[in-house]
Amino acid sequence: MALGGGMYTVQNKVLPGAYINFVSAARASATLGDRGTAAFPLALDWGPENEVVTIENSEFQKGSLALTGYAYTADELRPLREIFANAKTLHLFRLNSGGAKAACKYAEAKYPGKIGNELKIVIQQNEGFTVSTNEVYDVSTYIGTTLVDTQKAVKAVADLSDNDYLHWKGSEALTENAGLLLTGGTTGAVQDAAYQTFLDKIEPYSFNAVGCDTKNSTVKGLFANWTRRLRDEQGVKFQCVLHGYPAADYEGVISVKNGLVGASDDPSAVYWTTGAESACAVNRSMTNSTYTGEYDIDTNYTQTQLEKAIKAGEFTFHRVGDQTRVLTDINTFVSVTDEKSADFSSNQVMRVLDQIANDIASLFNSKYLGKVQNDASGRVSLWSDIVAHHTQLQTIRAIENFDSSSVTVSQGDMKKSVAVEDHVQPVSAMEQLYMKVIVE
C-alpha cells in the first residue's frame, strides 16, 4: 500500500508506483497472479477480536474447532463453508467484540465468547503418581465431549503450556476431578463501527473479492465507497460483493439479488458468491455456474423480472431444471459512457482488466521501480515483459487478437516517468445464441 497506484488524469503523481487507466476503444517475464483469496467480516463466537486471521481451505477443514469453536459440520459454520466451497484462502475478521472470557480457578479461555463455556478441564493422577514423592497429574482439555489437549506428568499449573483454547493461570494446587467447566463466557454484539475497523485492518492485505452480509444500507455504501477509493485511487483491484445494492453502479461492486426461500431479505447468498468470484479464473465466467452451497436460495422470478435484474446490474440466481444457476456474471455498472462501455459490467472482462492491472503493477514495482534506467533500453525491457504477460493471457484465451505492436512504451512527461498505451480485447464466454435455420 505504500507505493502509489490507481487511475490518472494527467501525469502528475507524487508517489512512485504504477498508474493504469482502462477506457473503451471507440467503436465504428511476467507471470499471471493466482486467484482464490477472499476477505469477509463475520460475527463469531470464538476467535481473536479486532484482527484479521488468514485461513487456508485445508486449515478450515482440519482445524475448524480450534479456529472457530465449532466442528466443521456445525450449522454455525455454514457461511464459512459457503465461502470455502470455492475460495482457497480467506482473510477472516471477527466483527463482534466486547464479550467476556470464560474462566475457572486454573485457566481462562483464550478468546471471549460463549464457546468458552463449553471448555472443561479434567485432572487425573498420572500412572507414575506417588504421594509426597511424585505427585504428578495428567491434565486434559475438552471442548464439549471432544478431547483437544492432554499434558502428562505435570506437578503444578505453572508446568502447563497454553493450548489453542486455554491460558493457564493462578497457583492453585492440582487436584483430581471429573471435569471442571469454565464459566462466564459471553459473545459480544456487533457494532456498526466494527465494519470500519474491518476495512481499516484489511486494507494492507491482498485479495480478489471482499464480501459483507449486512442489511444496513449505510454500511453497504461504506463498503462500496471504500472499494471505489482503493480501486481508483490506490490501484488495488478486487471486487466487493454485497446484497441488494445495485445503486452502487460501479464495476467493482457486485450486488446479489436473491434472498432465501421464506426470507427474501436474507443476504446469505453473498457468502458463496464472494468465494466463487474470488476463485473464478481470469479466462472463465460465472455465467450458468451451478450453485453448490447449502442454502435454499429463492429463485422464484419470471422472465420479465430476470431481464429487469440484468438491466439493473443485479447478480441473480435462477432455476434451471432442478438446479440453481447463475443467470449472468455481472456487476452493478450500468451507466455506460463513451469511455466505459457495457463491457465493464461483465465480471469476466473486469477479471481480465484487474489481472492486467495487478500483474503489471507488481512487475513494475518489483523489477523496474528505482532499479531500471528510463532510457530506450529500459523501456524496451518493460515493453518485452508486458508483451510476454499478454501473450500468456492470449494463450489461455483470456484475451484475443493481441498484437505486440499495440503496446507502446515511451518517455513520460517527466524524466522519471514512463507512459504505456496498451490495447487489449478481453474474451467473454458465450451467453446468447442467435441462429437462423433455412428450410429448403
Secondary structure, DSSP 8 states (H G I E B T S, - for coil): --SEEE--SSS---SSEEE-----------------EEEEEE--SSS-SSSEEEEEHHHHHHHHHHHHSS-TT-GGGHHHHHHHTT-SEEEEEE-----B--B-SSEEESS-SGGGGGEEEEEEE-TT-BTTTB--EEEEEEETTEEEEEEEEE-SGGG----SSEEE---------S-EE-B--B-----THHHHHHHHHHTTS--SEEE-----HHHHHHHHHHHHHHHHHS----EEEEES-GGG--TTEEEE---BTTBTT--THHHHHHHHHHH--TT---TT-B--SSS-B-----HHHHHHHHHTTEE-EEEETTEEEES--B-S-----SSS-GGGGBHHHHHHHHHHHHHHHHHIIIIITTTS-SSHHHHHHHHHHHHHHHHHHHHTTSB-S--GGGEEEEE-SSTT-EEEEE---B--------------
